[in-house]
Amino acid sequence: MTKVVFVQGNFDILHSGHIRLLKFAKECGDKLIVAVNKDRIMERESLIGEKERLELILSIDYVDEAFLTLLSPVDNIRSIQPSVVVKGREFESRDNPELKELLHYGGTLIFGSGEFESNSEHLLRRKNFHDSSFDFNDARMYARRHKIDNKIISNIFKSFSSIKVAVIGEVIVDEYVQGSAVGLSQEDPTIVMVPNRVDKYLGGAAITAGHVKSLGASRVDLFSVLGDDDQVNYVKSKIADYKVNSYFYLDSSRPTPLKTRFRAGSKTLLRVNQVRQHKISKEFQDKLYADLCSEINNYNLVIFSDFNYGLLPQDLVDRITQLCLQHNIMIVADSQTSSQVGDISRFNAVDLMSPTEKEARVALNNIDDGLVILAQKLTEKSRPKNLVVTLAEEGIFIHKPDADFSNWQNDRLSAININAVDPAGAGDCFLATSSMVLCSGGDIWLASFIASFASACQVGIIGNNPLEQSTVENLINEAFK
């Protein structure tokens, strides 16, 4: 006997959380049937028409059958009589009228949101895709939804020249050792490579500042603490090349963060991080804060680029945040959690935060909820005006809460560059570009759109170099052809 699983929902903006839920549902039985609510029974006006929402659901490999409906879930369950009904885990503590109908004939109600670390983007069948690194289909639909056109984008880019920015965070030196893999060691199961080239780039807050300046900001100041070591001259030289003003403080107790990647062909074999994670001293905190105070009237925007190596202790973050609020300066924040542990939620009341999904889940200690509920819980905790959850090759999820954080709007945008060469700098590039758009008067939908194109340019090359405004604009023009 076929075990039928049933799911019903709006699926207004089909995002990774939906796909994971449907994957989980399929694993609960043999046949997955999905009911998509028609436009007229949705509580909010649909961003995407019912026929397109149905088509998207049918494009998912896990879905065996889908249909549009005006009926409630209970009525559909009564008609279909599935063995299992699946709902998101966030519904587990709520009233679930489906349960009574299921118990009537022996069906089961299961709550689950799927595994967040699984890649779901490949399950969507891409349409009209040609041999290229870029897929513009989703971006074009997104632009239509939010009434984005070339004129709006051009005007925003022109506004960049009036922006003055302070970037605060760790400077990282990224070293790429490129070579050839010649085989396995005879002594132990280790890949042997022969290096033939070493390249260095600036990362972290330094490349964020570089992007902001290269995108067109009139003034960019970088505040950071460096080690008293061999990397300092390289950092100072590159920052001068970027035409970024530097406020550097040398601390002999900590090295300048150095990350070395050993690569063979297009693959990274190993990364070695030379860092320390203890907090900078009160003396350095006070010096940085005093210099920021002396220049605060010159800024429109402050960017926290936090890699959790101790440069931004909570007391310093709170002092800077309060200073910016007093001077009506826009604040954005990113706080990385990868080989180190961070907490993006410690940045309160910022205009934008852009964590990865893992960083959002670590901040909330939450591995269960779907993306929408996860995003809402993070905004309730930290009160950002805008939240973008970055999803690597799956693109981005955008969460815009209202003024009292009781309601919200969501959207998603797929990754535009689907053949990323080096994804390491995507987050810094996204943060820099989206911050500039917001500071120029654009909304989060426009900021996310332009920043996604900037990230698509960035991940197409090895290493970090400041991104030119014209490069982003040319790629957007290609998408609008």
SELUM-784870 format. One record per residue (C-alpha): residue number from 1; residue in three letters; x, y, z. Coordinates in steps of 0.05 Angstrom, whole numbers, plus 5000, padded with zeros to 4 digits. Layout:
BEGIN
 pos code   px   py   pz
 NUM  ALA    X    Y    Z
...
END
This chain:
BEGIN
 pos code   px   py   pz
   1  MET 5000 5000 5000
   2  THR 5027 5069 4980
   3  LYS 5042 5114 5040
   4  VAL 5017 5183 5020
   5  VAL 5045 5246 5052
   6  PHE 5008 5312 5048
   7  VAL 5032 5384 5056
   8  GLN 4992 5448 5046
   9  GLY 5017 5520 5045
  10  ASN 5022 5586 5008
  11  PHE 5094 5578 4983
  12  ASP 5091 5651 4964
  13  ILE 5166 5659 4958
  14  LEU 5195 5589 4949
  15  HIS 5259 5588 4991
  16  SER 5308 5537 5017
  17  GLY 5267 5526 5080
  18  HIS 5207 5503 5039
  19  ILE 5249 5455 4998
  20  ARG 5280 5424 5060
  21  LEU 5210 5416 5090
  22  LEU 5187 5381 5026
  23  LYS 5249 5336 5025
  24  PHE 5234 5317 5098
  25  ALA 5161 5304 5080
  26  LYS 5180 5259 5022
  27  GLU 5224 5218 5068
  28  CYS 5163 5205 5112
  29  GLY 5128 5163 5059
  30  ASP 5124 5140 4987
  31  LYS 5084 5194 4952
  32  LEU 5084 5269 4967
  33  ILE 5023 5310 4950
  34  VAL 5025 5386 4959
  35  ALA 4966 5433 4961
  36  VAL 4982 5505 4942
  37  ASN 4933 5557 4968
  38  LYS 4900 5600 4915
  39  ASP 4912 5675 4917
  40  ARG 4843 5693 4944
  41  ILE 4849 5652 5008
  42  MET 4917 5679 5028
  43  GLU 4919 5727 5087
  44  ARG 4968 5772 5052
  45  GLU 4970 5793 4979
  46  SER 5013 5744 4941
  47  LEU 5079 5767 4913
  48  ILE 5076 5712 4862
  49  GLY 5014 5689 4825
  50  GLU 4982 5622 4842
  51  LYS 4999 5590 4775
  52  GLU 5072 5607 4782
  53  ARG 5073 5583 4854
  54  LEU 5044 5517 4832
  55  GLU 5094 5511 4776
  56  LEU 5152 5523 4824
  57  ILE 5127 5469 4871
  58  LEU 5120 5420 4813
  59  SER 5192 5435 4793
  60  ILE 5218 5405 4858
  61  ASP 5242 5333 4850
  62  TYR 5212 5309 4915
  63  VAL 5140 5330 4897
  64  ASP 5100 5275 4862
  65  GLU 5034 5313 4855
  66  ALA 5011 5385 4868
  67  PHE 4947 5424 4858
  68  LEU 4916 5492 4873
  69  THR 4863 5494 4927
  70  LEU 4810 5537 4959
  71  LEU 4797 5486 5014
  72  SER 4825 5486 5084
  73  PRO 4878 5434 5103
  74  VAL 4825 5396 5143
  75  ASP 4779 5391 5082
  76  ASN 4835 5368 5038
  77  ILE 4856 5316 5089
  78  ARG 4785 5291 5093
  79  SER 4784 5282 5017
  80  ILE 4854 5253 5006
  81  GLN 4862 5215 5072
  82  PRO 4938 5215 5071
  83  SER 4977 5170 5118
  84  VAL 5019 5229 5141
  85  VAL 5011 5304 5144
  86  VAL 5075 5344 5153
  87  LYS 5079 5414 5182
  88  GLY 5138 5458 5201
  89  ARG 5166 5449 5270
  90  GLU 5144 5519 5290
  91  PHE 5071 5493 5290
  92  GLU 5085 5440 5342
  93  SER 5065 5483 5401
  94  ARG 5003 5513 5367
  95  ASP 4933 5489 5356
  96  ASN 4931 5440 5298
  97  PRO 4860 5425 5274
  98  GLU 4887 5374 5225
  99  LEU 4902 5326 5282
 100  LYS 4829 5311 5298
 101  GLU 4814 5291 5226
 102  LEU 4877 5248 5223
 103  LEU 4860 5212 5287
 104  HIS 4791 5197 5259
 105  TYR 4820 5148 5208
 106  GLY 4889 5132 5238
 107  GLY 4933 5183 5202
 108  THR 4995 5216 5233
 109  LEU 5016 5288 5241
 110  ILE 5091 5299 5239
 111  PHE 5129 5364 5252
 112  GLY 5197 5377 5220
 113  SER 5235 5429 5181
 114  GLY 5289 5387 5148
 115  GLU 5364 5390 5155
 116  PHE 5391 5461 5146
 117  GLU 5461 5440 5125
 118  SER 5437 5402 5064
 119  ASN 5441 5436 4996
 120  SER 5372 5445 4966
 121  GLU 5384 5492 4908
 122  HIS 5403 5435 4860
 123  LEU 5334 5405 4869
 124  LEU 5302 5462 4830
 125  ARG 5302 5450 4755
 126  ARG 5332 5514 4724
 127  LYS 5297 5539 4662
 128  ASN 5328 5568 4598
 129  PHE 5398 5558 4625
 130  HIS 5456 5563 4577
 131  ASP 5530 5549 4582
 132  SER 5549 5607 4627
 133  SER 5571 5622 4699
 134  PHE 5510 5666 4708
 135  ASP 5436 5650 4714
 136  PHE 5393 5712 4712
 137  ASN 5324 5681 4711
 138  ASP 5308 5688 4785
 139  ALA 5339 5757 4788
 140  ARG 5295 5781 4731
 141  MET 5232 5756 4766
 142  TYR 5256 5788 4831
 143  ALA 5267 5855 4795
 144  ARG 5196 5853 4768
 145  ARG 5167 5838 4837
 146  HIS 5202 5898 4867
 147  LYS 5198 5945 4807
 148  ILE 5273 5950 4799
 149  ASP 5300 5977 4733
 150  ASN 5364 6005 4703
 151  LYS 5345 6077 4718
 152  ILE 5335 6064 4792
 153  ILE 5401 6026 4795
 154  SER 5439 6080 4758
 155  ASN 5413 6134 4805
 156  ILE 5434 6094 4866
 157  PHE 5504 6084 4838
 158  LYS 5510 6159 4827
 159  SER 5491 6171 4900
 160  PHE 5550 6129 4925
 161  SER 5597 6188 4915
 162  SER 5566 6226 4974
 163  ILE 5577 6170 5025
 164  LYS 5631 6173 5079
 165  VAL 5644 6108 5116
 166  ALA 5680 6080 5177
 167  VAL 5696 6006 5176
 168  ILE 5714 5973 5242
 169  GLY 5740 5902 5248
 170  GLU 5796 5852 5238
 171  VAL 5844 5859 5180
 172  ILE 5860 5790 5151
 173  VAL 5917 5773 5103
 174  ASP 5895 5718 5055
 175  GLU 5952 5679 5025
 176  TYR 5941 5631 4967
 177  VAL 5995 5578 4954
 178  GLN 5979 5552 4884
 179  GLY 6011 5488 4861
 180  SER 6003 5419 4830
 181  ALA 5980 5357 4866
 182  VAL 6031 5303 4847
 183  GLY 6001 5244 4884
 184  LEU 5997 5211 4953
 185  SER 6055 5206 5001
 186  GLN 6083 5135 5008
 187  GLU 6093 5145 5083
 188  ASP 6021 5166 5100
 189  PRO 5956 5180 5063
 190  THR 5972 5254 5050
 191  ILE 5966 5291 4984
 192  VAL 6033 5317 4960
 193  MET 6033 5384 4924
 194  VAL 6088 5424 4891
 195  PRO 6078 5500 4900
 196  ASN 6092 5544 4841
 197  ARG 6061 5612 4861
 198  VAL 6042 5650 4924
 199  ASP 5992 5707 4921
 200  LYS 5969 5753 4977
 201  TYR 5905 5792 4986
 202  LEU 5872 5832 5041
 203  GLY 5810 5803 5072
 204  GLY 5762 5817 5130
 205  ALA 5749 5889 5146
 206  ALA 5804 5911 5099
 207  ILE 5771 5884 5036
 208  THR 5704 5909 5060
 209  ALA 5734 5979 5064
 210  GLY 5767 5968 4996
 211  HIS 5701 5948 4964
 212  VAL 5665 6008 4994
 213  LYS 5718 6057 4967
 214  SER 5722 6024 4898
 215  LEU 5646 6024 4892
 216  GLY 5648 6099 4897
 217  ALA 5647 6124 4969
 218  SER 5680 6192 4976
 219  ARG 5716 6175 5040
 220  VAL 5731 6109 5076
 221  ASP 5767 6102 5143
 222  LEU 5789 6034 5169
 223  PHE 5798 6022 5244
 224  SER 5835 5959 5264
 225  VAL 5888 5928 5309
 226  LEU 5948 5894 5276
 227  GLY 6004 5852 5303
 228  ASP 6073 5882 5307
 229  ASP 6098 5833 5254
 230  ASP 6120 5821 5182
 231  GLN 6049 5830 5154
 232  VAL 6042 5902 5176
 233  ASN 6079 5934 5118
 234  TYR 6040 5893 5067
 235  VAL 5974 5914 5100
 236  LYS 5992 5988 5102
 237  SER 6016 5987 5030
 238  LYS 5953 5954 5003
 239  ILE 5907 5999 5044
 240  ALA 5943 6059 5015
 241  ASP 5932 6030 4945
 242  TYR 5858 6024 4960
 243  LYS 5858 6099 4978
 244  VAL 5829 6082 5046
 245  ASN 5850 6121 5108
 246  SER 5877 6077 5164
 247  TYR 5873 6080 5239
 248  PHE 5918 6022 5258
 249  TYR 5941 6004 5329
 250  LEU 5999 5955 5336
 251  ASP 5992 5901 5389
 252  SER 6053 5857 5401
 253  SER 6010 5806 5439
 254  ARG 5973 5784 5377
 255  PRO 5993 5769 5305
 256  THR 5960 5801 5245
 257  PRO 5911 5746 5224
 258  LEU 5941 5706 5167
 259  LYS 5901 5652 5130
 260  THR 5940 5609 5081
 261  ARG 5902 5567 5030
 262  PHE 5938 5512 4993
 263  ARG 5906 5501 4925
 264  ALA 5915 5452 4869
 265  GLY 5879 5471 4805
 266  SER 5812 5500 4825
 267  LYS 5808 5463 4892
 268  THR 5830 5484 4962
 269  LEU 5866 5426 4996
 270  LEU 5880 5458 5063
 271  ARG 5874 5524 5100
 272  VAL 5920 5543 5157
 273  ASN 5898 5601 5203
 274  GLN 5950 5639 5244
 275  VAL 5907 5679 5292
 276  ARG 5895 5693 5366
 277  GLN 5826 5706 5394
 278  HIS 5837 5742 5460
 279  LYS 5804 5810 5469
 280  ILE 5844 5873 5455
 281  SER 5864 5911 5517
 282  LYS 5823 5967 5548
 283  GLU 5879 6014 5525
 284  PHE 5869 5996 5452
 285  GLN 5794 5999 5459
 286  ASP 5798 6069 5486
 287  LYS 5846 6092 5432
 288  LEU 5801 6066 5377
 289  TYR 5739 6096 5408
 290  ALA 5773 6164 5419
 291  ASP 5796 6167 5346
 292  LEU 5726 6147 5322
 293  CYS 5694 6201 5366
 294  SER 5740 6254 5336
 295  GLU 5717 6237 5265
 296  ILE 5645 6215 5278
 297  ASN 5613 6277 5247
 298  ASN 5647 6259 5180
 299  TYR 5610 6193 5171
 300  ASN 5543 6172 5142
 301  LEU 5555 6098 5154
 302  VAL 5592 6053 5203
 303  ILE 5605 5980 5185
 304  PHE 5623 5928 5237
 305  SER 5663 5873 5202
 306  ASP 5672 5825 5260
 307  PHE 5712 5761 5253
 308  ASN 5711 5746 5328
 309  TYR 5786 5750 5339
 310  GLY 5777 5797 5398
 311  LEU 5779 5866 5364
 312  LEU 5706 5882 5381
 313  PRO 5691 5865 5454
 314  GLN 5619 5876 5474
 315  ASP 5633 5940 5514
 316  LEU 5666 5972 5454
 317  VAL 5610 5950 5407
 318  ASP 5558 5980 5454
 319  ARG 5596 6046 5461
 320  ILE 5604 6053 5385
 321  THR 5531 6035 5373
 322  GLN 5508 6087 5422
 323  LEU 5554 6139 5391
 324  CYS 5525 6125 5322
 325  LEU 5453 6128 5347
 326  GLN 5467 6195 5379
 327  HIS 5494 6222 5313
 328  ASN 5440 6189 5270
 329  ILE 5492 6147 5232
 330  MET 5471 6083 5196
 331  ILE 5501 6019 5225
 332  VAL 5509 5951 5192
 333  ALA 5541 5889 5221
 334  ASP 5568 5821 5202
 335  SER 5599 5772 5251
 336  GLN 5632 5710 5224
 337  THR 5625 5640 5253
 338  SER 5665 5587 5217
 339  SER 5729 5561 5249
 340  GLN 5714 5609 5307
 341  VAL 5649 5621 5345
 342  GLY 5613 5688 5341
 343  ASP 5546 5717 5359
 344  ILE 5513 5763 5309
 345  SER 5456 5776 5357
 346  ARG 5502 5819 5401
 347  PHE 5497 5876 5350
 348  ASN 5432 5910 5371
 349  ALA 5387 5958 5333
 350  VAL 5430 5960 5270
 351  ASP 5402 5979 5202
 352  LEU 5425 5914 5171
 353  MET 5456 5849 5193
 354  SER 5476 5795 5143
 355  PRO 5494 5729 5177
 356  THR 5500 5661 5144
 357  GLU 5446 5612 5164
 358  LYS 5496 5576 5210
 359  GLU 5513 5642 5244
 360  ALA 5439 5657 5256
 361  ARG 5428 5588 5285
 362  VAL 5489 5592 5330
 363  ALA 5467 5660 5356
 364  LEU 5399 5631 5375
 365  ASN 5422 5560 5392
 366  ASN 5367 5538 5344
 367  ILE 5374 5480 5295
 368  ASP 5300 5463 5290
 369  ASP 5261 5522 5261
 370  GLY 5251 5538 5188
 371  LEU 5282 5599 5157
 372  VAL 5223 5646 5166
 373  ILE 5215 5632 5241
 374  LEU 5291 5632 5251
 375  ALA 5296 5700 5218
 376  GLN 5238 5728 5259
 377  LYS 5267 5703 5324
 378  LEU 5334 5736 5308
 379  THR 5301 5802 5292
 380  GLU 5260 5799 5357
 381  LYS 5324 5787 5396
 382  SER 5369 5839 5363
 383  ARG 5320 5888 5331
 384  PRO 5354 5900 5265
 385  LYS 5314 5940 5214
 386  ASN 5334 5891 5159
 387  LEU 5361 5820 5160
 388  VAL 5391 5781 5103
 389  VAL 5410 5709 5115
 390  THR 5463 5687 5065
 391  LEU 5457 5615 5040
 392  ALA 5521 5605 5000
 393  GLU 5504 5571 4933
 394  GLU 5430 5575 4951
 395  GLY 5431 5651 4948
 396  ILE 5399 5696 5002
 397  PHE 5337 5700 5045
 398  ILE 5312 5770 5060
 399  HIS 5271 5786 5122
 400  LYS 5241 5856 5132
 401  PRO 5205 5865 5199
 402  ASP 5156 5922 5211
 403  ALA 5167 5976 5262
 404  ASP 5143 5936 5323
 405  PHE 5171 5869 5297
 406  SER 5103 5836 5299
 407  ASN 5096 5827 5224
 408  TRP 5145 5819 5167
 409  GLN 5158 5811 5093
 410  ASN 5203 5758 5062
 411  ASP 5235 5746 4995
 412  ARG 5292 5705 4967
 413  LEU 5341 5711 4910
 414  SER 5380 5653 4881
 415  ALA 5455 5655 4872
 416  ILE 5470 5690 4806
 417  ASN 5539 5659 4794
 418  ILE 5529 5584 4796
 419  ASN 5601 5567 4780
 420  ALA 5637 5602 4837
 421  VAL 5713 5598 4833
 422  ASP 5728 5624 4903
 423  PRO 5669 5637 4950
 424  ALA 5713 5663 5007
 425  GLY 5699 5738 4995
 426  ALA 5625 5735 4979
 427  GLY 5600 5757 5047
 428  ASP 5647 5817 5052
 429  CYS 5627 5840 4983
 430  PHE 5553 5831 4998
 431  LEU 5559 5871 5063
 432  ALA 5597 5928 5030
 433  THR 5550 5935 4971
 434  SER 5484 5928 5008
 435  SER 5507 5978 5060
 436  MET 5523 6029 5006
 437  VAL 5454 6020 4973
 438  LEU 5417 6028 5040
 439  CYS 5458 6089 5057
 440  SER 5441 6119 4989
 441  GLY 5366 6114 5003
 442  GLY 5351 6046 4972
 443  ASP 5308 5996 5008
 444  ILE 5329 5925 5028
 445  TRP 5300 5895 4965
 446  LEU 5343 5939 4920
 447  ALA 5403 5932 4966
 448  SER 5399 5856 4964
 449  PHE 5390 5856 4888
 450  ILE 5451 5898 4873
 451  ALA 5493 5864 4927
 452  SER 5477 5796 4898
 453  PHE 5505 5818 4831
 454  ALA 5567 5845 4866
 455  SER 5577 5778 4901
 456  ALA 5568 5742 4835
 457  CYS 5626 5783 4806
 458  GLN 5669 5771 4868
 459  VAL 5663 5695 4871
 460  GLY 5683 5689 4798
 461  ILE 5756 5704 4813
 462  ILE 5810 5677 4860
 463  GLY 5825 5722 4919
 464  ASN 5798 5789 4941
 465  ASN 5808 5853 4903
 466  PRO 5765 5916 4909
 467  LEU 5705 5911 4864
 468  GLU 5694 5967 4813
 469  GLN 5626 5998 4808
 470  SER 5628 5990 4732
 471  THR 5638 5915 4738
 472  VAL 5574 5906 4778
 473  GLU 5536 5954 4733
 474  ASN 5557 5917 4670
 475  LEU 5534 5850 4698
 476  ILE 5466 5880 4718
 477  ASN 5459 5910 4648
 478  GLU 5472 5841 4619
 479  ALA 5416 5812 4662
 480  PHE 5367 5866 4638
 481  LYS 5381 5853 4564
END
